[in-house]
Amino acid sequence: FEPLREPIERFQAALKQTPERIALREIGESFLLPL
């Protein structure tokens, strides 16, 4: 098993040049896609 926040931390690190592309930053957050 990996630590709870490790996947999102790796994802954020991979997109550190374009953080605006990340819709969700915390576990359990919801995102509503505007139509």
C-alpha positions in Angstrom: 0.0 0.0 0.0 1.1 3.6 -0.6 0.6 6.5 1.8 -2.8 8.2 1.4 -1.7 11.4 -0.1 1.2 10.1 -2.2 -0.7 9.6 -5.5 -2.0 13.2 -5.5 1.4 14.6 -4.4 3.0 12.8 -7.4 0.3 14.1 -9.7 0.7 17.6 -8.5 4.5 17.4 -8.8 4.1 16.2 -12.4 1.9 19.2 -13.3 3.8 21.8 -11.3 4.4 23.8 -14.4 0.7 24.0 -15.2 -1.2 23.7 -11.8 -4.3 25.2 -13.3 -4.9 21.9 -15.1 -5.6 20.2 -11.7 -9.3 20.2 -11.0 -9.2 18.3 -7.6 -6.5 18.8 -5.0 -7.8 17.0 -1.9 -9.1 13.5 -1.4 -12.9 13.5 -1.4 -13.4 16.7 -3.4 -16.0 16.9 -6.1 -15.9 18.6 -9.5 -18.8 19.8 -11.5 -18.1 20.1 -15.2 -19.9 23.3 -16.5 -22.1 22.7 -19.5 
